[in-house]
């Protein structure tokens, strides 16, 4: 067939599809390619769970490039960088990342990335998109760091109020914290919870904060002291090593009645695996503002299963995979909004950031991975409408204890 005939048939086909109201995919040559930098920890305190988080990112990205990006003329590439969950390492790598990728966004791992980059990002015009809860030190107007979840203090505070009510506790719930001064995010958790307790003395009492090394091996002495002080919940929103050391200490002391509260990155399945099995976490809890990967059949689970079947998602149905999915999908939905605003070939980091302020990313768009997200220029996380889900282990099974528990008000610290 000669070239003129092929062109004529192509135009006829395009006309038929246009008349039918069908949007034809753009040819590959019409796609604009953008880069995203992925911060990871393959050799530091989260190396044991990092494969799942990174797999969650890649599974969503592969799906989006094929089923969404092609229809809007955009392709996204990503490169992972080992920041070791270390502020100095992130600071050291960042100039090279910018030069190599010229990214329109970076996917942060945690507090060290936010601490290292938040002062640079306004000049670099690159938004840092997180999967974690937020931090007090990044709680400032005109953010370039974005968290789809409130601070760790907000999330833990929601659990405290729920747990106190569930247990019928009339006085203040006595809370102890296991933390470390090695990371700014860890210290920030203590400060935020201290503020929350000070504002709610009739409901919460912080009996002590124990600062240990990042990955403690034995906490029996410290935990024994917390038990003597009457702690009713031990808060550990740091890492799995701290959870395991605390659980071993509680078991040695014969105390099964004091639950450990965890976050997403060190939650029940991950900590259970590190402790020798999920049954080790009987009666403990996790809390965070995203979907819980329990056994229920949900839209989120259907989305995950599709990513496994069609887009080579290798991460398990677990919280770390969910964090990677959460982070990537709200970033890409923001990119879609930016494309609508400025065009497929004109997106910059600043355009992506502006789109996040202008548009709501709905829970439907994220397949229920996240709640509706409406960012403002007042804080790095949505200030209204947030809620948390609470997971637990009952009878050796990982289950949802509560959903859509309102996030309480916590003053800035």
C-alpha positions as CSV (number, residue, x, y, z in Angstrom):
1,X,0.0,0.0,0.0
2,X,1.5,3.4,-1.0
3,X,2.0,6.1,1.6
4,X,-0.8,8.4,0.3
5,X,-3.3,5.6,0.6
6,X,-2.2,4.7,4.1
7,X,-2.5,8.4,5.1
8,X,-6.0,8.6,3.6
9,X,-7.2,5.5,5.5
10,X,-5.6,6.8,8.7
11,X,-7.5,10.0,8.3
12,X,-10.8,8.1,7.6
13,X,-10.3,6.0,10.7
14,X,-9.6,9.0,12.9
15,X,-12.7,10.7,11.6
16,X,-14.8,7.6,12.4
17,X,-13.5,7.4,16.0
18,X,-13.8,11.1,16.5
19,X,-17.4,11.0,15.3
20,X,-18.1,8.2,17.8
21,X,-16.6,10.3,20.6
22,X,-13.7,7.9,21.1
23,X,-10.3,9.4,22.1
24,X,-7.5,7.8,20.2
25,X,-4.3,7.2,22.0
26,X,-1.6,9.6,21.1
27,X,1.3,8.1,19.1
28,X,4.5,7.4,21.0
29,X,6.3,10.2,19.2
30,X,3.8,12.6,20.7
31,X,4.6,11.7,24.3
32,X,6.6,14.0,26.5
33,X,8.8,12.2,29.0
34,X,9.3,13.5,32.6
35,X,11.6,12.2,35.3
36,X,10.9,11.4,39.0
37,X,13.5,10.7,41.6
38,X,12.8,7.9,44.1
39,X,14.5,8.1,47.5
40,X,15.0,4.6,49.0
41,X,16.8,2.9,51.9
42,X,18.5,-0.3,50.7
43,X,21.3,-0.3,53.3
44,X,19.9,1.5,56.4
45,X,17.3,0.9,59.1
46,X,14.5,0.2,56.6
47,X,16.4,-2.0,54.3
48,X,14.4,-5.1,55.4
49,X,11.1,-3.6,54.1
50,X,12.3,-1.4,51.3
51,X,11.7,-3.9,48.5
52,X,8.0,-3.8,49.1
53,X,7.7,0.0,49.1
54,X,9.7,0.4,45.9
55,X,7.7,-2.3,44.3
56,X,4.5,-0.5,45.1
57,X,5.8,2.6,43.4
58,X,6.9,0.7,40.3
59,X,3.7,-1.3,40.0
60,X,1.6,1.9,39.9
61,X,4.0,3.7,37.6
62,X,4.0,0.8,35.0
63,X,0.2,0.8,35.1
64,X,-0.1,4.5,34.7
65,X,2.3,4.8,31.9
66,X,0.4,2.2,29.9
67,X,-3.2,3.0,30.7
68,X,-3.2,6.7,31.5
69,X,0.0,8.3,30.3
70,X,-0.4,7.1,26.7
71,X,-3.8,8.7,26.5
72,X,-2.6,12.2,27.6
73,X,0.7,12.2,25.8
74,X,3.0,11.7,28.8
75,X,5.5,9.1,30.0
76,X,7.2,9.1,33.4
77,X,10.6,7.6,34.1
78,X,11.9,7.0,37.6
79,X,15.3,6.2,39.1
80,X,15.8,5.0,42.7
81,X,18.6,6.4,44.9
82,X,19.8,4.9,48.2
83,X,19.6,7.7,50.8
84,X,19.9,5.2,53.7
85,X,17.3,7.1,55.6
86,X,20.0,9.6,56.4
87,X,19.8,13.4,56.2
88,X,23.5,13.9,55.2
89,X,23.3,11.2,52.5
90,X,20.2,12.9,51.0
91,X,21.8,16.3,51.1
92,X,24.9,14.9,49.4
93,X,23.1,13.1,46.6
94,X,20.6,15.8,45.8
95,X,22.8,18.1,43.6
96,X,23.7,15.1,41.4
97,X,20.1,13.9,41.3
98,X,18.9,17.3,40.0
99,X,21.7,17.4,37.4
100,X,21.2,13.9,36.2
101,X,17.4,13.7,36.1
102,X,16.0,17.3,36.1
103,X,13.0,15.8,38.0
104,X,9.6,17.3,38.1
105,X,9.1,15.6,41.5
106,X,10.9,13.5,44.0
107,X,9.4,10.7,46.1
108,X,10.7,11.1,49.6
109,X,11.2,8.2,52.1
110,X,10.8,10.0,55.4
111,X,11.9,12.7,57.8
112,X,15.6,12.8,56.7
113,X,14.6,13.7,53.2
114,X,12.2,16.4,54.3
115,X,14.8,17.8,56.7
116,X,17.5,17.8,54.1
117,X,15.6,19.3,51.2
118,X,12.7,21.5,52.5
119,X,14.9,24.6,52.5
120,X,16.2,23.9,49.0
121,X,13.0,22.9,47.2
122,X,11.5,26.4,46.8
123,X,14.6,27.4,44.8
124,X,14.9,24.1,43.0
125,X,11.2,24.1,42.1
126,X,10.8,20.4,42.8
127,X,8.0,19.1,45.0
128,X,8.9,16.3,47.4
129,X,6.0,13.8,47.6
130,X,5.9,11.6,50.7
131,X,4.1,8.4,51.7
132,X,4.4,8.9,55.4
133,X,2.7,11.0,58.0
134,X,4.0,14.6,58.2
135,X,6.3,16.4,60.6
136,X,6.1,19.5,62.8
137,X,9.3,20.9,61.4
138,X,7.8,21.0,57.9
139,X,4.5,22.4,59.1
140,X,4.8,25.8,57.5
141,X,2.9,27.7,54.8
142,X,3.8,27.5,51.1
143,X,5.0,23.9,51.3
144,X,7.1,22.1,48.7
145,X,7.0,18.9,50.8
146,X,3.6,17.1,50.5
147,X,2.3,14.4,52.8
148,X,-1.1,12.7,52.1
149,X,-1.4,12.1,55.8
150,X,-1.4,14.4,58.9
151,X,1.5,14.3,61.4
152,X,2.4,11.2,63.4
153,X,1.1,13.1,66.5
154,X,-2.3,13.5,64.8
155,X,-2.5,9.9,63.8
156,X,-1.4,8.6,67.2
157,X,-3.7,11.1,68.9
158,X,-6.7,9.7,67.0
159,X,-5.8,6.2,68.2
160,X,-5.4,7.3,71.8
161,X,-8.9,8.9,71.9
162,X,-10.4,5.9,70.2
163,X,-8.6,3.4,72.5
164,X,-9.5,5.3,75.6
165,X,-13.1,5.2,74.7
166,X,-13.0,1.5,73.7
167,X,-11.6,0.6,77.0
168,X,-13.9,2.8,79.0
169,X,-11.0,4.7,80.7
170,X,-12.3,7.6,82.7
171,X,-9.0,9.3,83.5
172,X,-6.1,10.1,81.2
173,X,-4.7,7.3,79.1
174,X,-1.1,6.7,80.2
175,X,1.2,6.6,77.2
176,X,4.9,5.9,76.9
177,X,7.1,6.5,73.9
178,X,10.1,4.6,72.6
179,X,12.1,6.8,70.2
180,X,15.5,7.9,69.2
181,X,17.4,11.1,68.7
182,X,19.2,9.8,65.6
183,X,16.5,11.1,63.2
184,X,14.7,14.4,63.2
185,X,11.4,12.7,62.4
186,X,11.7,10.5,65.5
187,X,12.3,13.5,67.8
188,X,9.4,15.3,66.1
189,X,7.0,12.5,67.1
190,X,7.8,13.1,70.8
191,X,7.4,16.8,70.4
192,X,4.0,16.5,68.7
193,X,2.6,14.0,71.2
194,X,3.9,16.2,74.1
195,X,1.9,19.1,72.6
196,X,-1.2,16.9,72.2
197,X,-1.0,15.6,75.7
198,X,-0.5,19.2,77.1
199,X,-3.6,20.3,75.3
200,X,-5.6,17.3,76.5
201,X,-4.4,16.6,80.1
202,X,-7.8,15.0,81.1
203,X,-7.4,12.4,78.3
204,X,-3.7,11.8,77.7
205,X,-0.7,11.6,80.1
206,X,2.8,11.0,78.7
207,X,4.6,9.0,81.4
208,X,8.0,9.0,79.7
209,X,9.9,9.1,76.4
210,X,12.7,6.6,76.2
211,X,15.4,7.6,73.7
212,X,17.5,4.6,72.4
213,X,19.8,3.9,69.6
214,X,18.1,3.6,66.1
215,X,18.0,-0.2,66.2
216,X,18.0,-1.3,69.9
217,X,18.6,-5.0,70.8
218,X,17.5,-5.0,74.4
219,X,15.0,-2.7,76.1
220,X,14.1,-4.8,79.1
221,X,15.3,-2.3,81.7
222,X,13.6,0.7,80.0
223,X,10.3,-1.2,79.4
224,X,10.3,-2.4,83.0
225,X,10.5,1.2,84.1
226,X,7.6,2.2,81.9
227,X,5.5,-0.7,83.3
228,X,6.2,0.5,86.8
229,X,5.0,4.0,85.8
230,X,1.7,2.5,84.8
231,X,2.0,2.8,81.0
232,X,-1.2,1.6,79.3
233,X,0.1,2.0,75.7
234,X,3.6,2.1,74.3
235,X,4.0,4.2,71.2
236,X,6.7,3.2,68.7
237,X,6.4,5.1,65.4
238,X,10.1,4.6,64.5
239,X,11.1,1.2,63.1
240,X,10.6,-2.6,63.4
241,X,13.8,-3.1,65.5
242,X,12.4,-1.0,68.3
243,X,9.1,-2.8,68.2
244,X,10.8,-6.2,68.4
245,X,13.0,-5.2,71.3
246,X,10.0,-3.8,73.2
247,X,7.8,-6.9,72.5
248,X,10.6,-9.1,73.8
249,X,10.9,-7.0,76.9
250,X,7.1,-7.1,77.6
251,X,7.1,-10.9,77.1
252,X,10.0,-11.3,79.5
253,X,8.1,-9.2,82.0
254,X,5.0,-11.3,81.5
255,X,2.9,-8.3,80.4
256,X,0.5,-9.1,77.5
257,X,-1.9,-6.3,78.5
258,X,0.1,-3.4,77.3
259,X,-0.3,-2.9,73.5
260,X,2.3,-1.4,71.3
261,X,1.1,1.2,68.8
262,X,2.9,1.3,65.5
263,X,2.7,3.3,62.3
264,X,2.6,2.1,58.7
265,X,6.3,1.7,57.9
266,X,6.9,-0.5,61.0
267,X,3.3,-1.9,61.3
268,X,2.0,-5.2,62.4
269,X,2.9,-7.5,59.5
270,X,6.4,-6.0,59.1
271,X,7.1,-6.0,62.9
272,X,5.5,-9.4,63.2
273,X,7.8,-10.9,60.6
274,X,10.8,-9.4,62.3
275,X,9.6,-10.8,65.7
276,X,9.1,-14.3,64.4
277,X,5.5,-14.3,63.2
278,X,2.3,-12.2,63.2
279,X,1.1,-14.1,66.3
280,X,3.8,-12.3,68.2
281,X,1.8,-9.1,67.7
282,X,-1.5,-10.3,69.3
283,X,-3.4,-7.4,70.7
284,X,-1.1,-4.7,69.3
285,X,-2.2,-1.9,66.9
286,X,-1.2,0.2,63.9
287,X,-2.7,3.5,62.9
288,X,-2.3,5.6,59.7
289,X,-4.3,7.6,57.2
290,X,-4.4,5.1,54.3
291,X,-6.0,1.8,53.4
292,X,-5.1,-1.2,55.6
293,X,-4.1,-4.3,53.5
294,X,-6.2,-6.8,55.5
295,X,-8.2,-9.7,54.0
296,X,-11.3,-7.8,53.0
297,X,-12.1,-7.5,49.3
298,X,-12.0,-3.8,48.5
299,X,-11.4,-1.6,45.5
300,X,-7.9,-1.1,46.8
301,X,-7.3,-4.9,46.8
302,X,-8.8,-5.2,43.3
303,X,-6.4,-2.5,42.1
304,X,-3.5,-4.3,43.8
305,X,-4.4,-7.6,42.2
306,X,-4.6,-6.0,38.8
307,X,-1.1,-4.5,39.3
308,X,0.2,-8.0,40.2
309,X,-1.4,-9.7,37.3
310,X,-0.7,-7.2,34.5
311,X,2.1,-4.9,35.6
312,X,4.6,-7.1,37.5
313,X,4.0,-5.7,41.0
314,X,6.2,-7.9,43.1
315,X,5.5,-6.4,46.5
316,X,3.2,-8.4,48.8
317,X,-0.3,-7.3,50.0
318,X,1.3,-5.4,52.9
319,X,1.6,-1.9,54.4
320,X,4.9,-1.1,52.8
321,X,3.6,-1.9,49.3
322,X,0.6,0.2,50.2
323,X,2.9,3.1,51.1
324,X,4.7,2.9,47.7
325,X,1.3,2.7,45.9
326,X,0.0,5.7,47.9
327,X,3.0,7.8,47.1
328,X,3.1,7.2,43.4
329,X,-0.6,7.3,42.7
330,X,-1.2,10.7,44.3
331,X,1.9,12.1,42.5
332,X,0.7,10.9,39.1
333,X,-2.9,12.1,39.7
334,X,-1.3,15.5,40.5
335,X,0.6,15.2,37.2
336,X,-2.6,14.5,35.4
337,X,-4.1,17.7,36.9
338,X,-1.1,19.7,35.8
339,X,-1.4,18.4,32.3
340,X,-4.9,19.7,32.2
341,X,-3.8,23.0,33.5
342,X,-0.7,23.7,31.3
343,X,-0.5,21.0,28.6
344,X,1.3,17.7,28.3
345,X,4.6,19.3,27.1
346,X,4.7,22.2,29.6
347,X,4.6,20.5,33.0
348,X,7.3,21.6,35.5
349,X,7.7,20.9,39.2
350,X,6.1,24.2,39.9
351,X,3.1,23.5,37.7
352,X,2.7,20.1,39.4
353,X,2.7,21.8,42.8
354,X,0.2,24.5,41.7
355,X,-2.1,21.7,40.5
356,X,-2.1,20.2,43.9
357,X,-3.4,23.4,45.4
358,X,-6.0,23.8,42.7
359,X,-7.5,20.3,42.4
360,X,-8.8,17.7,44.8
361,X,-7.4,14.2,44.4
362,X,-10.3,12.0,45.2
363,X,-10.3,8.7,47.0
364,X,-11.9,7.2,43.8
365,X,-8.9,8.3,41.8
366,X,-6.6,6.4,44.2
367,X,-8.8,3.3,44.3
368,X,-9.4,3.9,48.0
369,X,-5.7,3.8,48.8
370,X,-6.1,7.4,50.2
371,X,-9.0,9.5,51.4
372,X,-9.9,12.7,49.4
373,X,-6.9,15.0,49.4
374,X,-7.3,18.8,49.2
375,X,-4.0,20.5,49.8
376,X,-3.7,24.2,50.7
377,X,-0.9,26.6,51.0
378,X,-1.2,26.5,54.8
379,X,0.5,23.2,55.5
380,X,2.2,20.2,53.8
381,X,-0.8,18.0,54.5
382,X,-4.6,18.5,54.2
383,X,-5.9,20.4,57.2
384,X,-9.5,19.2,57.0
385,X,-11.4,16.0,56.5
386,X,-8.6,13.5,57.4
387,X,-9.2,10.3,59.2
388,X,-7.2,7.2,60.2
389,X,-7.7,3.5,60.0
390,X,-6.6,1.2,62.9
391,X,-5.3,-2.4,62.4
392,X,-4.8,-5.1,65.0
393,X,-4.0,-8.8,65.4
394,X,-6.8,-10.9,66.9
395,X,-6.6,-14.6,67.2
396,X,-3.4,-14.5,65.1
397,X,-5.2,-12.8,62.2
398,X,-4.5,-9.3,60.8
399,X,-7.7,-7.4,61.0
400,X,-9.2,-3.9,60.8
401,X,-10.1,-2.7,64.2
402,X,-11.7,0.6,63.1
403,X,-12.0,2.7,60.0
404,X,-12.4,6.5,59.4
405,X,-11.5,7.5,62.9
406,X,-11.5,11.3,62.9
407,X,-8.1,13.0,63.2
408,X,-8.1,15.3,66.3
409,X,-7.0,18.9,66.4
410,X,-3.3,19.3,67.3
411,X,-1.8,22.8,67.6
412,X,1.4,23.5,65.7
413,X,4.6,22.9,67.6
